[in-house]
Amino acid sequence: MFSKLFGKKETVTKPKAPEIMGLYLGGSFELDPLKLRLMEPELMIEKAASQHLIQAVGEVNLDTGGKILRFYTDDDAFLQVILDGGDTENHITDVKLWYFYETKTIGSQEQWKQTIATGISKPTYQLEDAEYQRVWDAVGDESPPVAMTEKTYEEDGDTSETDQFVMLYERQLSGDETETLLVTAEEKLINNNFDRCLVISTGFNIGQADITING
């Protein structure tokens, strides 16, 4: 009230995006180019960049008490950090670099139901000439997709939430390396209408020593 009487502007505090390992919204990082060159011939991706600018940050709070942080970059990729039991570097259990392979629009409610029922979770998933095995198997005959909600922080201060139904797959590469496949049905409410799509991404493990923070 007094701020209105005396003409003082009220400041609006924008939500702050999560940070970890020196990674933050608007920052940048570099990956070991030698590691990328050695792995890329076996991966689904091509011409992966070693330098990345972080343009958005996603955060998923898991029912298990863990957390997923995703740092979306200018190379159509995202660096994903999984934490368990806390928000510090000591709680990091997994770091992967993901690249978007394909995004398909889901145009109707019937297509959405069919995608959730049969399009996400399968014993195996075929992508080009590569076959991936499902990682998250349930005790019974069916292994339904895992539901989660991602909150995304943009550089302009905007935030949004996306409901996701996901399944994880992987295939063995040479040595002890694996390539991981993430199949996600995404649903976002925009102007009272649902925007839905099926997103396929492939990723691989990144060691913290392979990442250089540029600031």
N, C-alpha and C positions, 0 to 999 in steps of 0.2 A: 504493500500500500504506500509506504513512504517513498519507495523508489519511484512510483508513478507521480507522486506529488512534486518531487524535486527533480524529476527528469533523469534519474539514474537508470541506466540500462541494466536489465537483469541478464546475467550471463547463463548460458545453457551449457551444461557439461555433457559432452558427447561420450558415449561408452568407449572405454579403452580396450583395444584389441589385446588378446593374450600374447605373451612373449615367452620364449624359451631358447636356450643355447645362443643368445645374441640375435636370434631371428625376431624381426618385428615388422609391422605393417609399414611399407615405404622403404624398408631396408633392402639389402642385397646380399647375396652369398655366391660363392664359387665352389664347384665340385671338382674333385681331382680329375683332370682331363684324361690322364692315363688309364684310370679305372674305367671311365666311360668308353674309351677306344677298345679296351680289351674285352669288355662285356657286350658291347653293342652288336657284334655279328650274330650272337645267339638270341638277342632280344627282339621283341616285336617292333620296337621303336627304331627310328632312323634319324641320324643327325641331331642327337640330343645336345643341347647347349650346356656348356660348363658354367656360364655366368647367368644368374637369375635375379630379377627384380621382383620383390614381393608386392603384389597389387591388391591382395585381399587375404584375410585370415579367417578360417573356419574353426569352430569349437563344438565338440560333441561331448556331452557328459553321459557316461555309460552307467547302466543300472548296477554294474559291479563296483562302482566307485572310482573307476578309472576315467581317463579322458583322452580324446583324440584331438590333436591340433593339426590343422592343414594350412600351409603357407602357399597360396596360389601365386604363380609366377607368370611372367610375360612370355614364356615359352610353351604355353598350353600345357603346363605341368603343375604339380603341387608336391611339396615336401611334407610328408606326414610323420608326425611324432606322436607316439602312444605313451601315455604315462599311467602308472598304477600306484595308488596309495598316496599321491601328493603331486604338487605342481613344480617341483624343482628338478634339476638335471639328474639327481640321484634316483628319481622315480621313472626315468625313461626306460622302457622295455623294448622299443622297436622304432627304427627310423627307415623310411622308404621314400624313394622318389617315384612318383606316378606320372604317367602321361595319358591324356585322354585319347582313346582309340576311336570311339564312335559315340554319337549321340543321336537317338531316334525319338521323334515326337510321338506321344501317345494321345490320339485325338478323341477318344470316346471313353465313357465310363466302362463299357463292356471290354474294350481293349485293356484298360487299366486293371480290371479284375482278372482278366486272363493272364496278363503279364505277372501279376503278383502270385497267381496260382501255379503257373507252369514255366514262366519265362526267366526266372531269376535263379531258383535253386534246382540243380540237377546233379546227379552223381558225377557227371563229367561235362565239361563245356568246351566246345570246339571253336577255335578262332583261327581262320585261315587253315594252315596245315598243322597247327599245334593243338594238342589236347591237354586240358588242365583238369586236375582232380579236385573235387570239393574238399575244403578244409574243415568247415563247420558242420559236422555230422551229428544228428540227434541220436538218441538211444533207439527210438522206434524206426518205423519204415520211412517216415517223412522228416525232412529237415527244412522247416520253413525259413524264409528270409528273416534276417534280424532287423528289427525296427529301431530307428534312432532319429534324432532331430539335430540338425546342424544349424548353429547360429553363425552368420557370416558378417564380418566387419569390413566395410569398404573404405577406401582412402578418403572419400568425401565426408565420412562420418556416419553414413547410413548403415543400418543393420537390417538383416532379414533372416527368416527362419525357413528351413526346408525339411520336410519329412522325407525320410529315406528308408527304403527296404533293400537290404544288401546281402550279398553272399560272396564269400571269398574262395578262390581256387588257386592252385599253384601247379607248376611243372618243374621237373628237375633239369638243371643245366649241367654243364661240365663241372667237375669238382664238387664242391659243396654248395654251389650257388643255385638259387631258384628264381624263377620269374613268377610273379603273383598276378592274378586276374581279379579285378573287383567289378562285380555286376550290380548296378544300383538303379532302382526305380525311384525317381524323385518327384515330389509333389509340393507345389508352392501355391498359396492362395494370393492371386493378384487381382485387385478390383472386383472381388466377389466371384472370380472365376479361377478354376484350378488349372495351373500350368504343369503338365506332366510330361516326363520323358524317361527313356531308358538310357543310362550312361554306362559305357564299358571303358575301363581303364586298365592299363598294365603297369606293373611296378617292379622294383628290385631293391634289395637291401643296400643301405648306405651306412657306413660307419661314421661316427662323429669325427673321427680323424680325417675323413675324406671331405669335410666341409670347412671352408674358410669364410669367415664373416667379414664382409667388406664395409659394413656400416650403412 
